[in-house]
């Protein structure tokens, strides 16, 4: 039985380019050359832009954290929007 290893980075990039749609090819073409020729950078950028984890709205709501540069009011707006999506019952304060 032959031992199998992983593909070299050049082959991964070649395979990636051959399998992507026209829209993603346009995105790929505008990347800096250093990113297009570095599999680790390319795959990281692609995942951040096109791949999302499948997390329920409720889980997203209950695990939300305030960003360090975010004002409290902006965080509460995000939190309330997430609560609506997660169908979490909450009362609004009407004046």
TORPA-4810 file (N, C-alpha, C, O; in nm, 3 decimals):
<nodes>
NODE_1_0.084_-0.117_0.000_0.000_0.000_0.000_0.089_0.124_0.000_0.185_0.133_0.077_X
NODE_2_0.058_0.218_-0.085_0.137_0.340_-0.098_0.093_0.441_0.007_-0.026_0.453_0.039_X
NODE_3_0.189_0.513_0.059_0.157_0.619_0.156_0.113_0.743_0.079_0.172_0.779_-0.023_X
NODE_4_0.011_0.808_0.130_-0.038_0.929_0.065_-0.002_1.050_0.148_-0.014_1.049_0.271_X
NODE_5_0.042_1.153_0.080_0.072_1.278_0.147_-0.023_1.386_0.099_-0.105_1.362_0.010_X
NODE_6_-0.012_1.502_0.156_-0.099_1.611_0.113_-0.042_1.675_-0.013_0.076_1.660_-0.044_X
NODE_7_-0.126_1.746_-0.084_-0.083_1.814_-0.206_0.008_1.931_-0.172_-0.007_1.994_-0.067_X
NODE_8_0.101_1.961_-0.261_0.181_2.083_-0.242_0.091_2.207_-0.260_-0.014_2.199_-0.324_X
NODE_9_0.133_2.318_-0.204_0.051_2.440_-0.210_0.020_2.484_-0.352_-0.091_2.530_-0.379_X
NODE_10_0.115_2.470_-0.444_0.090_2.509_-0.583_-0.025_2.429_-0.643_-0.107_2.483_-0.716_X
NODE_11_-0.031_2.301_-0.612_-0.138_2.215_-0.663_-0.272_2.253_-0.600_-0.374_2.254_-0.669_X
NODE_12_-0.272_2.285_-0.472_-0.395_2.327_-0.406_-0.450_2.454_-0.471_-0.570_2.465_-0.496_X
NODE_13_-0.362_2.549_-0.498_-0.404_2.674_-0.562_-0.456_2.648_-0.702_-0.557_2.705_-0.742_X
NODE_14_-0.389_2.563_-0.777_-0.432_2.529_-0.912_-0.570_2.463_-0.910_-0.657_2.497_-0.991_X
NODE_15_-0.591_2.370_-0.819_-0.720_2.303_-0.807_-0.830_2.401_-0.764_-0.942_2.396_-0.813_X
NODE_16_-0.796_2.488_-0.673_-0.891_2.589_-0.627_-0.937_2.675_-0.744_-1.057_2.695_-0.764_X
NODE_17_-0.841_2.726_-0.822_-0.874_2.812_-0.936_-0.960_2.740_-1.039_-1.047_2.801_-1.101_X
NODE_18_-0.937_2.611_-1.058_-1.011_2.537_-1.160_-1.154_2.506_-1.118_-1.236_2.469_-1.202_X
NODE_19_-1.185_2.519_-0.990_-1.318_2.479_-0.942_-1.408_2.594_-0.898_-1.523_2.571_-0.861_X
NODE_20_-1.359_2.716_-0.901_-1.439_2.828_-0.850_-1.527_2.889_-0.959_-1.498_2.876_-1.078_X
NODE_21_-1.632_2.955_-0.916_-1.726_3.019_-1.009_-1.666_3.149_-1.064_-1.563_3.196_-1.017_X
NODE_22_-1.734_3.206_-1.163_-1.686_3.329_-1.226_-1.679_3.445_-1.126_-1.585_3.524_-1.130_X
NODE_23_-1.776_3.454_-1.038_-1.776_3.560_-0.938_-1.655_3.550_-0.846_-1.590_3.650_-0.816_X
NODE_24_-1.626_3.430_-0.803_-1.511_3.411_-0.713_-1.381_3.428_-0.791_-1.281_3.472_-0.734_X
NODE_25_-1.380_3.394_-0.920_-1.260_3.420_-1.002_-1.231_3.569_-1.009_-1.115_3.610_-1.006_X
NODE_26_-1.336_3.651_-1.020_-1.318_3.797_-1.020_-1.258_3.843_-0.887_-1.167_3.926_-0.884_X
NODE_27_-1.310_3.788_-0.777_-1.255_3.821_-0.645_-1.109_3.778_-0.637_-1.024_3.854_-0.588_X
NODE_28_-1.080_3.658_-0.684_-0.944_3.603_-0.682_-0.849_3.691_-0.762_-0.736_3.716_-0.719_X
NODE_29_-0.894_3.740_-0.878_-0.808_3.819_-0.967_-0.768_3.952_-0.904_-0.661_4.004_-0.935_X
NODE_30_-0.850_4.008_-0.817_-0.816_4.136_-0.756_-0.728_4.124_-0.632_-0.684_4.225_-0.577_X
NODE_31_-0.702_4.002_-0.588_-0.615_3.982_-0.472_-0.471_4.015_-0.506_-0.430_4.002_-0.622_X
NODE_32_-0.393_4.059_-0.408_-0.251_4.083_-0.434_-0.182_3.952_-0.474_-0.222_3.844_-0.433_X
NODE_33_-0.079_3.965_-0.554_-0.006_3.847_-0.603_0.046_3.762_-0.486_0.046_3.639_-0.492_X
NODE_34_0.090_3.829_-0.381_0.143_3.756_-0.265_0.037_3.667_-0.202_0.069_3.560_-0.150_X
NODE_35_-0.088_3.710_-0.205_-0.198_3.629_-0.150_-0.235_3.516_-0.245_-0.259_3.403_-0.202_X
NODE_36_-0.240_3.546_-0.375_-0.278_3.444_-0.473_-0.178_3.329_-0.477_-0.215_3.218_-0.514_X
NODE_37_-0.053_3.354_-0.440_0.050_3.251_-0.449_0.083_3.187_-0.314_0.176_3.107_-0.303_X
NODE_38_0.006_3.221_-0.211_0.029_3.166_-0.078_-0.100_3.096_-0.033_-0.199_3.161_-0.001_X
NODE_39_-0.099_2.963_-0.032_-0.220_2.887_-0.003_-0.280_2.921_0.133_-0.402_2.931_0.146_X
NODE_40_-0.196_2.939_0.233_-0.247_2.967_0.367_-0.322_3.100_0.370_-0.432_3.108_0.425_X
NODE_41_-0.264_3.204_0.310_-0.331_3.334_0.305_-0.459_3.327_0.221_-0.564_3.378_0.261_X
NODE_42_-0.449_3.262_0.104_-0.563_3.252_0.014_-0.679_3.178_0.080_-0.793_3.226_0.076_X
NODE_43_-0.652_3.065_0.139_-0.760_2.987_0.200_-0.821_3.061_0.319_-0.942_3.052_0.342_X
NODE_44_-0.740_3.132_0.395_-0.792_3.208_0.509_-0.884_3.320_0.462_-0.993_3.337_0.516_X
NODE_45_-0.840_3.395_0.361_-0.924_3.504_0.309_-1.053_3.450_0.250_-1.160_3.508_0.271_X
NODE_46_-1.045_3.340_0.176_-1.164_3.281_0.116_-1.263_3.236_0.223_-1.383_3.264_0.213_X
NODE_47_-1.214_3.168_0.324_-1.303_3.120_0.431_-1.371_3.234_0.504_-1.490_3.227_0.535_X
NODE_48_-1.295_3.341_0.532_-1.353_3.454_0.603_-1.462_3.522_0.522_-1.561_3.569_0.578_X
NODE_49_-1.445_3.526_0.391_-1.541_3.597_0.307_-1.659_3.511_0.264_-1.772_3.558_0.262_X
NODE_50_-1.635_3.385_0.230_-1.738_3.302_0.169_-1.791_3.188_0.255_-1.896_3.132_0.222_X
NODE_51_-1.726_3.153_0.360_-1.771_3.040_0.443_-1.815_3.091_0.579_-1.743_3.166_0.646_X
NODE_52_-1.930_3.051_0.618_-1.981_3.089_0.750_-2.016_2.963_0.826_-2.061_2.863_0.769_X
NODE_53_-1.997_2.968_0.954_-2.039_2.855_1.036_-2.190_2.859_1.049_-2.251_2.966_1.052_X
NODE_54_-2.248_2.744_1.058_-2.393_2.737_1.071_-2.425_2.733_1.220_-2.414_2.630_1.286_X
NODE_55_-2.464_2.847_1.270_-2.496_2.862_1.411_-2.640_2.913_1.418_-2.679_3.001_1.341_X
NODE_56_-2.716_2.859_1.508_-2.854_2.903_1.521_-2.858_3.049_1.567_-2.765_3.098_1.631_X
NODE_57_-2.969_3.116_1.534_-2.985_3.255_1.577_-2.984_3.264_1.729_-2.931_3.360_1.785_X
NODE_58_-3.043_3.166_1.795_-3.046_3.168_1.941_-2.906_3.157_1.999_-2.870_3.230_2.092_X
NODE_59_-2.826_3.066_1.944_-2.689_3.051_1.994_-2.608_3.177_1.968_-2.528_3.219_2.053_X
NODE_60_-2.628_3.237_1.853_-2.558_3.362_1.821_-2.597_3.470_1.922_-2.512_3.546_1.968_X
NODE_61_-2.726_3.478_1.954_-2.774_3.578_2.050_-2.713_3.557_2.188_-2.662_3.651_2.249_X
NODE_62_-2.718_3.433_2.236_-2.673_3.405_2.373_-2.521_3.409_2.389_-2.472_3.412_2.502_X
NODE_63_-2.447_3.410_2.280_-2.301_3.416_2.290_-2.243_3.549_2.243_-2.121_3.564_2.233_X
NODE_64_-2.330_3.646_2.215_-2.282_3.777_2.168_-2.199_3.846_2.276_-2.229_3.838_2.395_X
NODE_65_-2.095_3.913_2.231_-2.012_3.991_2.321_-1.993_4.130_2.263_-1.995_4.150_2.142_X
NODE_66_-1.974_4.223_2.350_-1.950_4.360_2.308_-1.807_4.373_2.257_-1.713_4.328_2.323_X
NODE_67_-1.792_4.433_2.141_-1.658_4.455_2.085_-1.588_4.565_2.163_-1.652_4.654_2.217_X
NODE_68_-1.456_4.559_2.167_-1.380_4.655_2.249_-1.397_4.798_2.200_-1.396_4.891_2.281_X
NODE_69_-1.413_4.818_2.070_-1.425_4.953_2.017_-1.571_4.996_1.997_-1.598_5.099_1.936_X
NODE_70_-1.664_4.917_2.047_-1.807_4.940_2.021_-1.872_5.015_2.137_-1.858_4.976_2.252_X
NODE_71_-1.944_5.123_2.106_-2.019_5.191_2.213_-2.131_5.101_2.264_-2.183_5.016_2.192_X
NODE_72_-2.168_5.120_2.389_-2.270_5.036_2.452_-2.402_5.041_2.375_-2.467_4.938_2.358_X
NODE_73_-2.442_5.159_2.331_-2.569_5.172_2.260_-2.570_5.090_2.130_-2.670_5.026_2.097_X
NODE_74_-2.459_5.093_2.058_-2.449_5.015_1.934_-2.458_4.865_1.964_-2.521_4.790_1.890_X
NODE_75_-2.394_4.823_2.072_-2.402_4.682_2.111_-2.547_4.643_2.142_-2.592_4.536_2.100_X
NODE_76_-2.619_4.729_2.214_-2.758_4.696_2.246_-2.846_4.692_2.122_-2.940_4.612_2.116_X
NODE_77_-2.818_4.774_2.023_-2.891_4.766_1.896_-2.866_4.630_1.829_-2.959_4.566_1.781_X
NODE_78_-2.739_4.588_1.827_-2.705_4.457_1.768_-2.771_4.344_1.847_-2.823_4.249_1.789_X
NODE_79_-2.768_4.357_1.979_-2.826_4.254_2.066_-2.977_4.243_2.044_-3.031_4.132_2.036_X
NODE_80_-3.045_4.357_2.035_-3.189_4.355_2.010_-3.222_4.297_1.873_-3.318_4.221_1.860_X
NODE_81_-3.143_4.330_1.772_-3.166_4.275_1.638_-3.147_4.123_1.640_-3.223_4.050_1.576_X
NODE_82_-3.047_4.077_1.712_-3.024_3.932_1.724_-3.137_3.865_1.801_-3.175_3.752_1.769_X
NODE_83_-3.191_3.933_1.901_-3.302_3.877_1.978_-3.426_3.861_1.891_-3.499_3.762_1.904_X
NODE_84_-3.451_3.957_1.803_-3.565_3.947_1.712_-3.548_3.827_1.619_-3.642_3.750_1.600_X
NODE_85_-3.428_3.810_1.563_-3.402_3.696_1.473_-3.415_3.563_1.547_-3.463_3.465_1.491_X
NODE_86_-3.371_3.561_1.672_-3.374_3.438_1.751_-3.512_3.414_1.814_-3.534_3.312_1.879_X
NODE_87_-3.602_3.509_1.794_-3.737_3.502_1.852_-3.733_3.489_2.004_-3.809_3.413_2.063_X
NODE_88_-3.643_3.564_2.064_-3.631_3.568_2.210_-3.731_3.673_2.259_-3.726_3.788_2.216_X
NODE_89_-3.820_3.634_2.350_-3.917_3.733_2.398_-3.849_3.836_2.488_-3.781_3.802_2.585_X
NODE_90_-3.868_3.961_2.454_-3.816_4.069_2.538_-3.911_4.186_2.524_-3.982_4.199_2.425_X
NODE_91_-3.912_4.271_2.624_-4.002_4.385_2.622_-3.925_4.509_2.581_-3.812_4.532_2.623_X
NODE_92_-3.989_4.589_2.497_-3.930_4.717_2.462_-3.987_4.821_2.556_-4.101_4.810_2.602_X
NODE_93_-3.910_4.921_2.585_-3.952_5.027_2.673_-4.012_5.138_2.588_-3.939_5.206_2.516_X
NODE_94_-4.141_5.157_2.596_-4.205_5.264_2.519_-4.227_5.384_2.610_-4.277_5.370_2.722_X
NODE_95_-4.191_5.499_2.561_-4.203_5.621_2.642_-4.325_5.698_2.601_-4.353_5.804_2.657_X
</nodes>
